[in-house]
């Protein structure tokens, strides 16, 4: 939303939510009726092609969204080195509104614009006229309209909504208030209407022009450079005829430069070029490899889980995981993704995040949960994990955490397999129990000198007790059997801090499974109970990614 929303900011169907597509129903159903009720020679492809073209535009935009998010997570060619905020993702979810709006106008144009019916498939003269009209009137008028939008009156009421996204995604290109889109459509309709009323229009030329607009919009708002330098070397004038993502990113970071639509020559003519444009382009192409401090190595879960990745569909990812209707419709895509996992031979970056001074990336093994239950897949999965560990080692990663089934004891012994195989690793491999132990340790008040460890022993309990003894904190146990087991596994230098006692005079209790009510009632009033059983480990592991580095 703009800082001071003006008139006609909201889309007319905004309050319909996901039912907004119903506004296209009359024409869509009518075209389907014609296909079913008339012979092929009686049908007008100009009318029937509108609905498929809208669906193709949605698919085209979704492909750009998914590929861009995948590239932003892994590419070293990022332009603005910042993360995308959740508010931006929510704000940009209505990217398909402009497609619905265009669809309505295309249908209305078919019925009311003279010469819009029974168009030929292709006319070269019409396509050339459309290109010239875009280079001339459209680019010129857009340039000056865009500059007007940056006047404080219009900017605060309309265009600030678009500029709220400093780190752009492809679909940021169409996130504007409704009133702005009305003007943009009027501009883009100049080539289309001119060719129609002069009798030079064709179906393919119209579709190609709309596809060109979508392509350039999406490409120019990517946050990574993808236009190769050799294009400008082979054809130098292209620099004035096609912008690049780095060129347009300066408009979102500097605000008062690079106003052109897709062709920068008007910025050169009117001296609104950013002087750092060429340098930013070169630096973005060269790229800078990010070295994360922490890598969390996870895996895919169910077949439907792919839609809940950032590269998936925001509208599905925002729904509860058990939302079944849209998921069932997408099963073919899920099966294709499963087949791809058999082919893909290395981990991939899912996302990257920053926690103050700590840089973290999440990598995923291209295997689903059911793969881990197949005996013949274990060696392949271990190879993938090992390959990811060695890649992290080469990059200089400090800590790699094994998530979910990647740390299964029957698979690799909680990561011990790789430590024995590569004893000189500088990388610290941390499994889920280490993460849970870090959460427990961070939950204990700093001034604590004594704790009670009660309940059944676990790997988490052993690690917590060992660290506390190293810190010279007395760990008191009440059960002889567990006490002797734990003490036998501790170095003699710290074993003296592990005590067997029935006197519970401390107010910090570490509670494992199997604690009886009678024993719990002996705790003093005001005791802090910190669970360390297995269910706590599962709950805590997600928030524990940076805990070892905070201590």
Buried (B, 14 or more C-beta within 10 A) or exposed (E): EBEEBBEBBBBBBEEEEEEBBEBBEEBBEEBEEBEEEEEEEEBBEBBBBBBEBBEBBEEBBBEBBBBBBBBBBBBEBBBBEEEBEEEBBEBBBBBBBBBBBBBBBBBEBBEEBEBBEEBBEEBEEBBEBBBEBBBEBBBBBBBEBBBBBBEEEBBBBBBBBBBBBBBBBBBBBBBBBBBBBEBBBEBBBBBBBBBBEEEBBBBBBBBBBBBBBBBBBBBBBBBBBBBEEEEBEEEEEEBBEBBBBBBBBBBBBEEEBBBBBBBBBBBEEEEBBBEBBEEBBEBBBEEEEBEBBBBBBBBBBEBBBBBBBBBBBBEBBEBEEEEEEBBEEBEEBBEEBBEEBEEEEEBBBBBBBEEEEBBBBBBBBBBBBEBBEEEEBBEBBBEBBBBBBBBBBEBEBBBBBBBBBBBBEEBBBBBEBBBEEBEEBEBBBBBBBBBBBBBBBBBBEEEBEBBBBBBEBBBBBBBBBBBBBEEEBBBBBBBEEBBEEBBEEBEEEBBEBBBEBEEBEBBBBBBBBEBEEEBBEBBEEEBBBBBBBBEBBEEBBEEBBBBBBEE
